[in-house]
Amino acid sequence: MSWSFETDSEFQEQLNWIDKFTREEIEPLDLVFRGPGDPWDPDSPAAAAMAPLKEIVKEKRLWACHIGPELGGQGYGQVNLGLMNEILGRSRFGPSVFGCQAPDSGNAEILAHFGTPHQKEKYLQPLLDGKIASCYSMTEPQAGADPAEFTCTATRDGDEWVINGEKWFASHARFSEFLLVMVVTNTDVPIHEGASIVLVEKGTPGMEILRNSAVGPYVEQGDGVHGYLRFTDCRVPADHLLGEEGQGFLVAQTRLGGGRVHHAMRSVGKLKKVMDMMCERVLSRTTKGELLANKQMTQEKIADSYTQILQYRLHVLYTAWLIDKHKEYNREVRKEIAAIKAATPKVLQEVVYRAMHLHGSLGMSDEIPLMYMWADIPELGVVDGPSEVHKVTVARTVLRDHKAAPGLFPTYHTPTQREAAMKKYGHYLTDHG
Ligand SMILES: Cc1cc2nc3c(=O)[nH]c(=O)nc-3n(C[C@H](O)[C@H](O)[C@H](O)COP(=O)(O)OP(=O)(O)OC[C@H]3O[C@@H](n4cnc5c(N)ncnc54)[C@H](O)[C@@H]3O)c2cc1C
């Protein structure tokens, strides 16, 4: 009997500590540091506030748990990471304090696999130590979901690659020490064989940030963290191409699969926080002589939210368990990752809306964090690929395990089935009569 829904007691103790630490030390950061880049920008005042907290996490051996022991992580596996992220997701700062924040977590994995010894020394270690930030840049102004539309190129010239083109929504570009940029290196073959990833160091001549966009209405225009980049004859050394030329998507897979699961894990944390808020509110507010919690229409909202969150959480943990089991992002794993990726904005949309609604005017005011959470939901349906694309992945993978009906009518066509069933068991009817 190998199915289990329990956390072993030793790890549970660590989770209990993480929960207390997150509530007492990390969540207050959200109330003080509200700049769009604060959790990730090494030059933000929040970085100084986070520094002692990071040291405590390191001492507790809970730092960068997404990576294996060979790189200084704990290698706890995805299920344990999921349980941790459920707690860290309560705060914007949780992942940064625990050294597992996007996009640095995935970029570190790419560097670890494909970087030269010099690149690892210069960038990987400081990145793993949480001292620098990094950027992964793939989307272009005219194309995101469909890479076949990418036009930013790198051409080989002697010992260098020369990059020309534009990139869009490159998160954290403005304070990153280096960028991993997806470029077309061969225009004569399909994009999945003709794209590569190059490392571009901060300040490389020919790379400029045209402007920085923000998500949501709460940021001054231009003060966002998502860079609109232009490359004009931007030269990088030949060994800055990571992995094989033309294998950019294979290299990217190292980070995208894990990144999507981690977003989902953190979303579980956010959902649990919203559920706590919703329950507290309906148990505190009286209307028409009784608690809001006693109204059946409120109870339906609580019940539906509880059920949706539990279903989503189990799906996320099941996906994590599959990754631990297979130790790779195979077809089965990719199907589940795509499914939870598409489910994430939907469950948040429904649960956060109910919570806001039950809080009445307070729920949509700036005095409670629900509106901030609400403003963040649309990005989860778009970032790392729109829901439609992931649903197509799920549907195609599911359909691969099915076949067309062998004849004119479906397999479960009752008259046809009944005829066969009668041949097998019909004589019991006659014998009985
Ligand atoms: C907060 C945030 C951070 C981001 N960070 C980064 C980053 O660091 N680096 C980076 O490279 N990119 C980043 N992105 C960009 C993100 O990856 C793209 O937005 C995403 O891939 C979609 O591309 P697009 O915006 O060009 O939308 P489009 O490709 O134009 O798609 C727009 C809409 O068209 C529809 N659509 C698209 N394709 C299909 C299809 N096949 N079938 C049906 N409908 C479809 C969907 O409704 C989709 O939402 C970020 C985005 C956000 C919101």
The ligand as a Gaussian input file, in Angstrom:
#p B3LYP/6-31G(d) Opt

LIG

0 1
 C        3.941000      39.060000     -15.155000
 C        4.569000      38.525000     -16.392000
 C        5.913000      38.218000     -16.380000
 C        6.521000      37.737000     -17.543000
 N        7.866000      37.480000     -17.511000
 C        8.483000      37.075000     -18.643000
 C        9.888000      36.872000     -18.656000
 O       10.561000      37.042000     -17.640000
 N       10.470000      36.499000     -19.806000
 C        9.748000      36.305000     -20.950000
 O       10.342000      35.935000     -21.955000
 N        8.415000      36.503000     -20.977000
 C        7.764000      36.890000     -19.856000
 N        6.425000      37.131000     -19.866000
 C        5.696000      37.013000     -21.117000
 C        4.848000      35.757000     -21.225000
 O        5.658000      34.612000     -21.326000
 C        3.951000      35.963000     -22.463000
 O        3.049000      36.984000     -22.117000
 C        3.207000      34.721000     -22.880000
 O        4.075000      33.764000     -23.448000
 C        2.118000      35.070000     -23.924000
 O        2.657000      35.814000     -24.962000
 P        1.999000      37.224000     -25.397000
 O        1.928000      38.104000     -24.220000
 O        2.761000      37.694000     -26.576000
 O        0.537000      36.876000     -25.827000
 P        0.053000      36.270000     -27.205000
 O        0.982000      35.204000     -27.662000
 O       -0.225000      37.388000     -28.135000
 O       -1.295000      35.613000     -26.764000
 C       -2.396000      36.459000     -26.393000
 C       -3.643000      35.618000     -26.232000
 O       -3.961000      34.978000     -27.461000
 C       -4.552000      33.725000     -27.204000
 N       -3.739000      32.656000     -27.782000
 C       -2.408000      32.654000     -28.002000
 N       -2.020000      31.486000     -28.541000
 C       -3.129000      30.724000     -28.670000
 C       -3.392000      29.422000     -29.156000
 N       -2.405000      28.631000     -29.612000
 N       -4.672000      28.965000     -29.135000
 C       -5.670000      29.741000     -28.667000
 N       -5.477000      30.987000     -28.203000
 C       -4.229000      31.471000     -28.184000
 C       -4.616000      33.576000     -25.681000
 O       -5.860000      34.039000     -25.220000
 C       -3.506000      34.490000     -25.223000
 O       -3.628000      34.913000     -23.884000
 C        5.773000      37.567000     -18.733000
 C        4.400000      37.867000     -18.722000
 C        3.806000      38.333000     -17.571000
 C        2.347000      38.678000     -17.611000

